[in-house]
C-alpha cells in the first residue's frame, strides 16, 4: 500500500519523493557524537524512540531519553554531543510558519492525556506553529472509517494492527510509518491484546481529535 512503509528498511521515510510534500520523515541513529541539523527552510520535530544521549539545541544542553520531544524552529541549530543506542524520529516541516520561539523540549510523561474518537487518547508534545506533534493511545478494536482535514505522518511506537483504506489493508507493527493525506478516508485498527501507541505529526496545526465521517459529519465534539 502506498500509504504505509516499514522504517526498518531505510532511514528516509515519507517525503516529497513518496508524494508527501508537507513533511520529510526520517529515522536517525546515533552511537556517539553526531551531526545534527540547521536549515532556514524547515522546522524540525524530533522524538526519542530509544536509547539515551545529550544534545545541544540553540546552544542549550538537552538530555535525550525515550519519550523526549524536541522542536527546533527554522534556522535553529542542534547536534548530538553523546549517545548510546540513540534512535530519533525526525519530521521536517517544509515551508514553516513564523516561529514564536527557537526551540522547545517536552517529555511525554509530563503531559496530561486528552480524549479523541473511539475511546482513544492523546498527548500533545513540543509546540510548533507549523504543525502538531502528539502521541496517540489506541485501545484494541477498529475505529469507524473517517478522514481529517490535515495532512499527517504517523509512526507506530508499539502494538500491532492494520491500516484500512478502501478495499486495501496493510499490517502495522512497531516501526510502521503511515502517510495520511488530507481527506483520505481511512481507519487504524489495533488487533490487541494491548494498547497501540503512535507518534503523529500533522499540518495545519490543530487537535488530533478533529475527525470526520465519510459523509462530512464531525466524529467527535472536541
Backbone torsions as a table, in degrees:
resi	resn	phi	psi	omega
1	UNK	NA	135.6	-176.2
2	UNK	-67.0	-18.8	-176.0
3	UNK	-90.4	-0.2	-173.3
4	UNK	-141.5	131.3	173.6
5	UNK	-137.1	168.8	-179.7
6	UNK	-109.7	127.3	-173.5
7	UNK	-70.3	-18.2	178.8
8	UNK	-64.3	-20.4	-174.7
9	UNK	-78.7	-27.4	-176.3
10	UNK	-165.5	168.2	-178.6
11	UNK	-91.0	-33.9	178.1
12	UNK	-88.6	116.4	-171.9
13	UNK	-101.8	-121.8	-178.6
14	UNK	-78.8	140.4	179.3
15	UNK	-172.0	-171.2	-178.4
16	UNK	-53.8	-34.6	-179.3
17	UNK	-64.9	-21.6	178.5
18	UNK	-110.3	23.5	175.3
19	UNK	82.4	14.6	-180.0
20	UNK	-111.4	88.3	-173.7
21	UNK	-74.9	-25.5	-174.6
22	UNK	-75.6	-31.1	-169.2
23	UNK	-132.5	161.1	165.7
24	UNK	-128.3	107.7	-176.5
25	UNK	-98.9	124.3	-175.8
26	UNK	-135.8	151.5	173.8
27	UNK	-107.3	121.5	-177.0
28	UNK	-112.2	136.8	178.3
29	UNK	-127.3	136.4	-178.8
30	UNK	-134.0	136.3	167.9
31	UNK	-133.4	90.1	-171.8
32	UNK	104.8	-175.3	-179.4
33	UNK	-59.2	147.5	-179.8
34	UNK	-151.5	157.4	177.5
35	UNK	-69.6	149.9	178.2
36	UNK	-111.9	-121.4	-173.3
37	UNK	-158.9	147.2	167.6
38	UNK	-155.3	118.9	-179.2
39	UNK	-148.6	138.5	179.3
40	UNK	-80.2	-11.2	-170.9
41	UNK	-96.8	-4.7	-178.6
42	UNK	-152.2	151.6	162.9
43	UNK	-82.8	160.5	178.2
44	UNK	-136.0	131.6	177.2
45	UNK	-114.4	122.6	-176.6
46	UNK	-114.4	148.5	175.7
47	UNK	-144.2	126.6	-178.4
48	UNK	-80.7	116.5	-180.0
49	UNK	-84.1	-33.6	-177.9
50	UNK	-171.5	170.3	-177.2
51	UNK	77.4	-166.8	-179.2
52	UNK	-151.5	163.9	179.3
53	UNK	176.3	-167.9	179.4
54	UNK	-143.7	137.0	-179.6
55	UNK	-128.5	163.8	169.3
56	UNK	-113.1	123.6	-179.7
57	UNK	-123.1	116.8	-177.4
58	UNK	54.8	36.9	177.8
59	UNK	83.2	-1.8	-178.4
60	UNK	-108.2	139.1	178.4
61	UNK	-72.5	140.4	179.6
62	UNK	-136.0	123.3	173.8
63	UNK	-76.8	136.1	-177.6
64	UNK	-114.7	114.9	175.7
65	UNK	-133.2	163.8	179.5
66	UNK	-53.2	129.7	-179.9
67	UNK	94.3	0.3	176.1
68	UNK	-83.7	130.4	177.4
69	UNK	-113.2	137.1	-178.9
70	UNK	-129.8	133.4	172.1
71	UNK	-110.4	128.2	174.9
72	UNK	-123.0	116.2	-178.5
73	UNK	-70.7	161.1	177.7
74	UNK	-53.2	131.7	-178.7
75	UNK	89.3	-7.2	179.2
76	UNK	-87.9	129.6	-178.0
77	UNK	-92.1	138.9	172.0
78	UNK	-141.6	150.5	174.1
79	UNK	-155.7	154.8	-179.1
80	UNK	-88.3	127.1	179.5
81	UNK	-90.6	-40.2	175.9
82	UNK	-148.7	154.5	-177.7
83	UNK	-161.2	146.1	173.3
84	UNK	-130.5	104.5	-179.6
85	UNK	58.1	34.0	-175.6
86	UNK	-75.9	125.8	178.6
87	UNK	-124.5	123.0	-172.9
88	UNK	-129.4	134.5	171.5
89	UNK	-95.1	123.6	178.6
90	UNK	-109.2	134.0	171.6
91	UNK	-125.9	111.5	175.0
92	UNK	-87.0	134.9	-179.1
93	UNK	-104.7	111.4	-176.9
94	UNK	-75.3	152.7	179.7
95	UNK	49.2	60.9	-173.4
96	UNK	-71.4	158.8	172.4
97	UNK	-80.6	163.3	176.5
98	UNK	-57.8	137.4	-175.1
99	UNK	-92.4	143.7	175.4
100	UNK	-83.9	-24.1	-179.9
101	UNK	-147.3	151.7	-177.8
102	UNK	-71.1	-26.6	179.0
103	UNK	-163.8	166.4	175.9
104	UNK	-154.2	151.6	179.4
105	UNK	-131.5	130.9	-178.6
106	UNK	-137.3	136.8	172.4
107	UNK	-98.0	129.8	-173.3
108	UNK	-59.0	-35.4	-177.8
109	UNK	-71.3	-13.4	179.1
110	UNK	-89.4	-0.7	-175.4
111	UNK	-107.0	134.6	177.0
112	UNK	-73.9	145.5	-179.8
113	UNK	-83.4	149.9	177.0
114	UNK	-126.7	167.3	-174.1
115	UNK	-96.4	149.5	172.9
116	UNK	-132.7	-159.4	-176.2
117	UNK	-73.6	157.4	171.8
118	UNK	53.3	40.0	176.7
119	UNK	72.6	15.4	-177.8
120	UNK	-90.1	153.4	-179.3
121	UNK	-124.0	163.3	177.2
122	UNK	-152.3	157.1	171.9
123	UNK	-124.9	126.0	176.7
124	UNK	-78.3	140.5	-174.5
125	UNK	-111.3	-141.5	-171.7
126	UNK	-56.5	124.6	-176.9
127	UNK	-69.2	138.4	-178.4
128	UNK	-152.0	129.8	-178.8
129	UNK	-67.5	-28.0	-174.0
130	UNK	-80.8	-28.6	-173.5
131	UNK	-156.3	165.8	175.8
132	UNK	-112.1	131.8	176.0
133	UNK	-112.2	134.4	-177.6
134	UNK	-153.5	160.1	167.3
135	UNK	-108.4	129.0	178.8
136	UNK	-108.3	144.5	-177.3
137	UNK	-118.5	116.8	-171.2
138	UNK	-115.2	117.3	177.4
139	UNK	-74.0	165.2	177.6
140	UNK	-55.6	140.9	179.4
141	UNK	126.5	174.8	-179.3
142	UNK	-116.3	128.7	176.7
143	UNK	-74.3	155.6	174.0
144	UNK	-61.8	153.4	174.8
145	UNK	-57.8	138.9	-177.3
146	UNK	-158.9	175.2	173.9
147	UNK	-142.3	164.5	175.7
148	UNK	-118.8	158.0	176.9
149	UNK	-90.6	0.7	177.9
150	UNK	-110.0	162.5	176.0
151	UNK	-94.1	134.1	-170.0
152	UNK	-138.8	143.9	167.2
153	UNK	-118.2	140.0	-173.7
154	UNK	-128.6	143.9	174.0
155	UNK	-127.5	128.8	-179.2
156	UNK	-82.3	119.2	-179.1
157	UNK	-84.9	-38.0	177.7
158	UNK	-161.1	158.7	178.8
159	UNK	99.4	175.4	-178.9
160	UNK	-140.5	143.4	-179.5
161	UNK	-175.4	-142.0	-176.8
162	UNK	-154.9	150.7	170.0
163	UNK	-102.8	128.7	-179.8
164	UNK	-115.1	125.3	175.4
165	UNK	-135.0	110.0	-176.8
166	UNK	59.9	-127.0	-179.8
167	UNK	-91.0	2.6	-178.2
168	UNK	-103.0	148.7	175.4
169	UNK	-138.3	147.9	176.9
170	UNK	-134.2	137.3	-180.0
171	UNK	-69.2	146.5	176.8
172	UNK	-120.9	139.5	174.4
173	UNK	-151.5	179.3	178.4
174	UNK	-56.7	130.8	-178.7
175	UNK	94.8	-8.1	175.4
176	UNK	-70.0	140.0	179.6
177	UNK	-120.0	139.6	-174.9
178	UNK	-131.4	138.1	170.5
179	UNK	-114.5	123.0	-180.0
180	UNK	-115.9	96.8	176.2
181	UNK	-61.4	152.9	178.3
182	UNK	-54.1	135.1	176.6
183	UNK	71.3	12.1	172.8
184	UNK	-76.6	119.9	178.0
185	UNK	-74.7	126.6	-173.9
186	UNK	-154.9	174.9	173.4
187	UNK	-152.9	135.2	172.1
188	UNK	-100.7	130.6	179.8
189	UNK	-115.0	132.2	172.1
190	UNK	-100.1	115.4	-178.2
191	UNK	-82.7	-2.1	174.6
192	UNK	73.1	-170.0	4.5
193	UNK	-79.7	-16.8	-177.5
194	UNK	-94.7	-174.1	-179.8
195	UNK	-74.3	143.8	170.5
196	UNK	-98.4	138.4	176.2
197	UNK	-121.1	136.6	-179.8
198	UNK	-132.0	148.9	174.0
199	UNK	-107.4	121.0	-177.8
200	UNK	-119.8	147.4	170.7
201	UNK	-133.7	127.7	-179.6
202	UNK	-138.1	158.0	-178.8
203	UNK	-142.9	139.3	0.4
204	UNK	-69.6	158.2	-177.7
205	UNK	-60.0	150.5	-179.5
206	UNK	176.2	-144.6	-179.0
207	UNK	-107.4	133.6	174.2
208	UNK	-62.5	-16.3	-179.9
209	UNK	-79.1	-10.6	-179.5
210	UNK	-73.3	112.8	-179.6
211	UNK	-149.9	152.1	-177.3
212	UNK	-132.9	141.4	173.1
213	UNK	-70.8	162.4	-177.3
214	UNK	-53.4	-27.3	179.5
215	UNK	-83.7	2.0	178.5
216	UNK	93.6	-1.9	178.4
217	UNK	-71.4	135.7	177.7
218	UNK	-64.5	128.3	-174.6
219	UNK	-82.8	-21.8	-176.5
220	UNK	-151.4	132.3	177.4
221	UNK	-83.2	103.8	-177.0
222	UNK	-109.8	NA	NA
